[in-house]
């Protein structure tokens, strides 16, 4: 992240809210952010609120949007005016439960930009122990850093994997020695292979020893673990992994050591590896299906060459073309990391294949104008078959096996796809009525389009001689249908 000094006040506050869960969990407190409504700072509005996961809430209701109106004695107003922390006690939760409140002004360049209230439910204060004392001690340091606008502002590279207080906490003193390790942190170190006590060990040496024999996650990680820089890294062994977030702590300009958050990511990494293996397996299946379909098409081609009947040859060529169009989809899926496919490449291959196989005489130009975008895999197979049949019909019947042009025009909106296939041939017969033909190709088209919840229409072209076929598909319905099958 950029240096905090280069951030505007609004950017700084946004960055702080992205990390203020550290302070809420370590102080066992609700946090509330108040901002002045104008330059007079006589009215304040609540802009954000967070509750701790380590203890009970002190604010049952959501206070975002509430206003503090002209209350000179209110802790928020006092903190803003004095530039000092204002403390008070209050009975909240509508049950007379004591709540301690700290109003902390956030100062940047010696001027306040916000006030952060800490509300601690005293009835839910945990029994004092090493964990609670360490958490509170770190929280007090963070509060002083917040007062000076020095709260750690390093944003994790992956928020889904970023450690939180409940995942594991280490307190590292200025001399680099671990003074406290939460139970979850100790468990994580044990899984990485650490022996003996964690507390009392040098954080740098202990952590570096766990990285022996492990590929480095950064050339400067080893020497940057001195508590002066915010740092994020992960140690991954064969059977365990842990992610670290290092945040320097400061009192005035003196180092107070480090807050180290660590998260055992062993199970997450294991699931990641399983997903990678699953994806590779699925792609391999698509690849093998494509190879098998191409083998079938080759067998049909060999059989067609041996037949003497023209009708038999044509039937086998049609079957070969249909099998080939399905193989094209599986070839694309074998190279994709998702179950959605970019259909433009599939369409172009189908057009090339249709022109090569269907034109018995003359020259056929088959082209695409526009983009299909991304299509669900289930619909891609059916759509490829529909396009194959439409292009075949346009060449055989529309162009009457003569020279001409076949154009595929996709028109895409976020939830709708219209595909128009046109030719510049002889046009439809005068008595043509869709649905009354015995053609296998038209039967396949109608069945597949119906299965995709769409419609198909054949009609004369409006802009010249020839025929147009229009297929309308509802993509939102296709996505919902695809998910229902999973």
C-alpha positions in Angstrom: 0.0 0.0 0.0 1.1 3.6 -0.5 2.8 5.5 2.3 0.1 6.7 4.7 1.5 10.2 4.5 0.5 10.3 0.9 -3.1 9.5 1.5 -5.9 12.0 1.8 -7.9 12.0 5.0 -10.8 10.1 3.4 -8.4 7.5 2.0 -6.7 7.1 5.3 -10.0 6.6 7.1 -11.1 4.0 4.5 -7.8 2.2 5.0 -8.2 2.3 8.8 -11.7 0.9 8.6 -10.3 -2.0 6.5 -8.1 -2.9 9.6 -9.9 -1.6 12.6 -11.1 -5.1 13.4 -7.6 -5.5 15.0 -8.3 -2.9 17.6 -11.9 -4.1 18.2 -10.9 -7.7 18.8 -7.8 -6.9 20.9 -9.7 -4.4 23.1 -12.8 -6.6 23.3 -14.7 -3.4 22.3 -17.2 -2.0 19.8 -15.8 0.7 17.7 -17.8 3.6 16.3 -16.5 6.2 13.8 -17.8 9.8 14.1 -17.2 12.5 11.5 -18.2 16.2 11.7 -21.0 17.3 9.4 -19.3 20.6 8.6 -16.3 22.8 9.5 -17.9 24.1 12.7 -17.7 20.5 14.2 -20.9 21.1 16.2 -22.7 18.1 14.8 -21.2 14.6 14.3 -22.6 11.7 12.3 -21.7 8.0 12.8 -20.2 6.7 9.5 -19.1 3.2 10.5 -19.4 0.6 13.3 -17.8 -2.7 14.1 -18.3 -5.3 16.9 -15.6 -7.6 18.4 -15.6 -11.3 17.8 -13.6 -11.8 21.0 -16.2 -10.6 23.4 -19.9 -9.4 23.9 -21.1 -6.3 22.2 -21.7 -3.1 24.0 -24.0 -1.8 21.3 -27.0 -4.0 20.5 -28.4 -1.5 17.9 -26.8 -0.3 14.7 -25.8 3.4 15.3 -24.6 4.2 11.8 -26.3 7.4 10.6 -27.1 8.6 14.1 -26.3 12.3 14.9 -24.7 14.0 17.9 -26.4 17.4 17.9 -24.7 20.3 19.8 -23.6 18.4 22.9 -20.5 20.2 24.2 -20.1 17.7 27.1 -20.3 14.7 24.8 -17.0 12.7 24.8 -16.8 12.9 21.0 -17.1 16.7 21.1 -14.6 16.9 24.0 -12.1 14.7 22.3 -12.4 16.7 19.1 -11.8 20.0 20.8 -9.1 19.0 23.2 -7.2 16.6 20.9 -7.0 14.2 23.8 -8.8 10.9 24.7 -12.0 11.5 26.6 -13.2 8.7 28.9 -16.6 8.1 30.5 -18.8 5.3 31.8 -22.4 4.8 30.7 -25.3 2.3 31.3 -26.3 1.0 28.0 -28.0 -2.1 26.4 -31.3 -0.9 28.1 -30.5 -3.1 31.1 -28.2 -0.9 33.3 -25.1 -2.8 32.1 -22.0 -0.7 32.7 -20.1 0.3 29.5 -16.8 2.1 29.5 -16.3 4.5 26.6 -13.2 6.0 25.2 -13.4 8.7 22.6 -10.1 8.8 20.6 -9.5 11.8 18.3 -7.6 10.8 15.2 -4.9 13.5 14.5 -3.2 14.0 11.2 -0.8 17.0 11.0 -1.9 18.0 14.4 -5.5 18.4 13.4 -8.5 16.0 14.1 -10.1 14.2 11.2 -12.4 11.9 13.1 -13.2 10.5 16.5 -13.2 6.8 17.2 -15.3 5.6 20.2 -14.4 2.4 22.0 -17.3 0.9 23.9 -16.4 -2.0 26.3 -19.1 -4.1 27.9 -17.9 -4.5 31.5 -20.3 -7.2 32.3 -18.7 -9.4 29.6 -15.1 -8.7 30.5 -13.2 -12.0 30.5 -11.4 -13.3 33.5 -7.9 -11.8 33.5 -5.2 -14.0 32.1 -2.1 -13.9 30.0 -4.1 -13.6 26.8 -6.4 -10.9 28.0 -3.6 -8.9 29.5 -1.5 -9.1 26.3 -4.5 -8.2 24.1 -5.3 -5.2 26.2 -1.7 -4.1 26.3 -1.5 -4.3 22.5 -4.8 -2.5 22.2 -3.5 0.4 24.3 -0.5 0.8 22.0 -2.7 0.7 18.9 -5.0 3.3 20.6 -2.1 5.7 21.1 -1.0 5.1 17.5 -4.6 5.8 16.4 -4.5 9.1 18.3 -1.4 10.2 16.4 -2.7 8.9 13.0 -0.1 6.1 13.0 -2.4 3.1 13.0 -0.8 0.3 10.9 -2.2 0.7 7.4 -0.8 -2.3 5.5 -3.6 -3.9 3.5 -3.2 -7.6 3.0 -2.7 -8.8 -0.6 -5.5 -11.4 -0.2 -8.3 -10.4 2.2 -9.7 -13.9 2.1 -6.5 -15.3 3.6 -5.6 -12.4 5.8 -5.0 -13.4 9.5 -7.3 -12.0 12.1 -6.9 -11.8 15.9 -8.9 -14.9 16.5 -6.6 -16.9 14.2 -3.4 -16.3 16.2 -1.5 -13.5 17.9 2.2 -13.0 18.8 3.5 -10.1 20.7 7.2 -9.5 19.8 9.2 -7.1 22.0 11.6 -4.5 20.6 14.5 -6.9 21.2 12.8 -9.4 18.9 11.8 -11.8 21.6 8.3 -13.3 21.6 6.7 -12.3 24.9 3.2 -13.8 24.2 1.8 -16.4 21.8 -1.9 -17.2 21.7 -2.9 -20.9 21.8 -3.8 -20.8 18.1 -0.5 -19.3 17.2 1.3 -22.0 19.2 -0.7 -24.7 17.4 0.3 -23.2 14.1 4.0 -23.2 14.9 3.7 -26.8 16.2 2.2 -27.9 12.9 5.1 -26.2 11.1 7.5 -28.3 13.1 8.5 -25.9 15.9 9.7 -27.6 19.1 9.9 -26.3 22.7 8.4 -23.1 24.0 7.4 -20.4 21.6 7.4 -17.6 24.2 10.9 -16.4 25.0 12.2 -17.4 21.5 13.6 -14.9 19.0 10.8 -14.4 16.5 13.2 -13.9 13.5 15.3 -17.0 14.3 12.4 -19.2 15.1 10.5 -18.3 12.0 13.6 -18.5 9.8 14.3 -22.0 11.1 10.9 -23.1 9.9 11.7 -21.9 6.4 14.7 -24.1 6.0 14.4 -26.2 2.9 11.3 -24.2 1.9 11.3 -22.1 -1.3 11.7 -18.4 -0.3 8.6 -16.3 -0.5 10.7 -13.1 -0.8 14.4 -12.3 -0.7 14.1 -9.7 2.0 11.7 -11.5 4.3 14.4 -12.7 6.6 16.0 -9.3 7.3 12.7 -7.4 7.3 11.4 -9.2 10.3 12.9 -6.7 12.7 9.8 -4.8 13.5 10.3 -1.7 11.5 8.3 -2.6 8.4 4.8 -4.0 7.8 5.2 -7.4 6.2 3.1 -10.2 4.8 4.4 -13.7 3.9 3.5 -17.3 4.1 5.5 -20.4 5.1 4.3 -23.6 3.4 5.7 -27.0 4.4 4.7 -30.3 2.9 2.1 -30.9 5.5 1.4 -27.5 6.9 1.3 -23.8 6.1 0.8 -20.6 8.0 0.3 -17.0 6.8 1.9 -14.1 8.7 1.1 -10.4 9.0 3.6 -8.2 10.8 2.6 -4.8 12.1 5.1 -2.6 13.8 4.0 -1.0 17.1 5.2 2.5 18.1 5.0 4.6 21.3 5.8 8.2 20.2 8.9 7.5 18.1 10.1 4.6 20.1 9.5 1.0 18.9 7.1 -1.0 21.0 7.9 -4.2 19.1 5.5 -6.0 16.7 2.0 -7.3 16.6 2.2 -10.5 14.6 -1.0 -12.1 13.3 -0.8 -15.6 12.0 -3.3 -18.0 10.4 -3.0 -21.7 9.9 -3.8 -22.1 6.2 -3.0 -25.8 6.0 -6.6 -26.8 5.3 -7.1 -23.9 2.9 -4.0 -24.8 0.9 -5.0 -28.5 0.9 -8.4 -27.5 -0.6 -6.6 -25.3 -3.1 -4.5 -28.2 -4.2 -7.6 -30.4 -4.5 -9.3 -27.8 -6.6 -6.3 -27.5 -8.9 -6.2 -31.3 -9.2 -10.0 -31.4 -9.9 -9.7 -28.7 -12.6 -6.8 -30.5 -14.2 -8.8 -33.7 -14.2 -11.9 -32.0 -15.8 -9.7 -30.5 -18.5 -8.1 -33.9 -19.2 -11.6 -35.4 -19.5 -12.6 -32.8 -22.0 -9.4 -33.4 -23.9 -10.0 -37.2 -24.0 -13.6 -36.7 -25.1 -12.5 -34.4 -27.9 -9.9 -37.1 -29.0 -12.6 -39.8 -28.9 -15.0 -37.7 -30.9 -12.4 -37.0 -33.5 -11.7 -40.7 -33.7 -15.4 -41.3 -34.3 -15.4 -38.6 -37.0 -12.4 -40.2 -38.7 -14.2 -43.6 -38.7 -17.3 -42.1 -40.2 -15.1 -40.5 -42.9 -13.5 -43.9 -43.7 -16.9 -45.5 -43.9 -18.2 -42.8 -46.2 -15.4 -43.4 -48.6 -16.3 -47.1 -48.9 -20.0 -46.5 -49.6 -21.3 -46.3 -53.2 -24.7 -44.9 -52.3 -24.7 -41.0 -52.6 -27.4 -40.9 -49.9 -25.3 -43.0 -47.5 -22.3 -40.8 -48.1 -24.2 -37.7 -47.4 -25.7 -39.1 -44.2 -22.3 -40.1 -42.9 -20.8 -36.7 -43.8 -23.7 -35.0 -41.9 -23.0 -37.3 -38.9 -19.3 -36.6 -39.1 -19.9 -32.8 -39.2 -22.2 -33.0 -36.1 -19.7 -35.0 -34.1 -17.0 -32.6 -35.2 -18.9 -29.6 -33.9 -19.2 -31.2 -30.4 -15.5 -32.0 -30.5 -14.7 -28.3 -31.1 -16.5 -27.4 -27.8 -14.7 -30.1 -25.8 -11.4 -28.9 -27.3 -12.1 -25.3 -26.0 -13.2 -26.6 -22.6 -10.0 -28.6 -22.3 -8.1 -25.3 -22.5 -10.4 -23.4 -20.2 -10.1 -22.9 -16.4 -13.9 -22.3 -16.1 -17.1 -24.0 -17.2 -17.9 -20.9 -19.3 -16.4 -20.6 -22.8 -15.7 -17.8 -25.2 -17.8 -18.9 -28.1 -16.2 -16.8 -30.9 -13.4 -19.3 -31.5 -15.9 -22.2 -31.6 -18.1 -20.4 -34.1 -15.1 -19.6 -36.4 -14.0 -23.3 -36.4 -17.6 -24.4 -37.2 -17.8 -21.9 -40.0 -14.6 -23.2 -41.5 -15.7 -26.8 -41.1 -19.1 -26.2 -42.6 -17.7 -24.4 -45.6 -15.2 -27.2 -46.3 -17.6 -30.1 -45.9 -20.8 -28.8 -47.3 -19.9 -26.9 -50.5 -20.0 -29.4 -53.4 -19.5 -26.8 -56.1 -18.4 -23.1 -56.2 -16.9 -21.1 -53.3 -18.7 -20.5 -50.0 -17.5 -17.7 -47.8 -18.6 -18.3 -44.2 -18.0 -15.4 -41.8 -18.9 -14.0 -38.4 -19.9 -10.4 -37.6 -20.0 -9.6 -33.9 -19.1 -11.4 -30.7 -20.9 -14.1 -28.8 -19.1 -13.4 -25.6 -18.9 -16.0 -22.9 -21.5 -18.9 -23.0 -22.2 -21.5 -20.3 -20.6 -24.8 -21.2 -23.9 -26.7 -21.2 -25.4 -24.2 -23.8 -22.2 -24.1 -25.8 -22.5 -27.7 -27.0 -26.1 -27.3 -28.0 -25.4 -23.9 -29.7 -22.6 -25.4 -31.7 -24.9 -28.1 -33.0 -27.5 -25.5 -33.9 -25.0 -23.3 -35.7 -23.6 -26.3 -37.6 -27.1 -27.3 -38.8 -28.1 -23.7 -39.7 -24.9 -23.2 -41.7 -25.3 -26.6 -43.4 -28.9 -25.7 -44.4 -27.8 -22.3 -45.6 -25.2 -23.8 -47.8 -27.1 -26.9 -49.1 -30.6 -25.3 -49.5 -30.1 -21.6 -49.3 -27.2 -21.4 -51.7 -28.3 -24.6 -53.4 -24.7 -25.9 -53.3 -23.5 -22.9 -55.3 -21.2 -20.0 -54.5 -22.3 -17.5 -52.0 -21.9 -16.0 -48.5 -23.1 -17.3 -45.2 -22.9 -14.8 -42.3 -23.4 -15.4 -38.6 -24.4 -12.3 -36.7 -24.4 -12.6 -32.8 -26.0 -9.8 -30.8 -25.3 -9.9 -27.1 -26.8 -8.2 -24.1 -25.9 -9.2 -20.5 -28.9 -11.7 -20.3 -29.9 -12.3 -23.9 -28.3 -13.6 -27.1 -29.7 -13.3 -30.6 -27.9 -15.2 -33.4 -28.9 -14.5 -37.0 -27.6 -16.7 -39.8 -28.1 -15.3 -43.3 -27.3 -16.4 -46.8 -27.6 -14.7 -50.2 -29.1 -17.7 -52.0 -32.4 -18.6 -53.6 -34.6 -18.0 -50.5 -37.4 -20.0 -49.0 -40.0 -21.9 -50.9 -43.3 -20.0 -51.2 -45.1 -22.7 -49.2 -42.5 -23.0 -46.4 -43.9 -23.2 -42.9 -41.6 -23.7 -40.0 -42.4 -27.0 -38.1 -43.9 -28.8 -41.0 -40.7 -30.2 -42.5 -39.3 -33.7 -42.2 -35.7 -32.6 -42.4 -33.5 -34.1 -39.7 -31.5 -30.9 -39.5 -34.5 -28.7 -38.8 -35.7 -31.3 -36.3 -32.4 -31.2 -34.5 -32.4 -27.3 -34.5 -35.9 -27.1 -33.1 -35.2 -29.7 -30.3 -32.0 -28.1 -29.2 -33.3 -24.6 -29.2 -36.4 -25.7 -27.2 -34.1 -27.4 -24.7 -32.2 -24.1 -24.3 -35.5 -22.3 -23.6 -35.2 -20.3 -26.8 -37.0 -19.7 -30.0 -36.0 -20.1 -33.7 -37.4 -18.5 -36.8 -36.7 -18.9 -40.5 -37.8 -16.1 -42.9 -36.8 -14.3 -46.1 -34.1 -11.6 -45.7 -35.3 -8.0 -45.3 -32.3 -6.5 -47.1 -32.0 -8.6 -50.2 -32.3 -12.1 -51.7 -31.8 -15.1 -49.4 -32.9 -16.5 -46.1 -32.3 -15.6 -42.5 -32.6 -17.8 -39.4 -32.9 -16.1 -36.1 -32.2 -17.9 -32.7 -33.1 -16.1 -29.5 -31.7 -17.5 -26.2 -32.3 -16.2 -22.6 -28.8 -16.4 -21.1 -30.0 -15.8 -17.5 -32.4 -18.8 -17.7 -29.6 -20.9 -19.2 -27.3 -20.0 -16.3 -30.0 -20.8 -13.8 -30.7 -24.1 -15.5 -27.0 -25.0 -15.5 -26.7 -24.3 -11.8 -29.7 -26.4 -11.0 -27.9 -29.4 -12.6 -24.9 -29.1 -10.4 
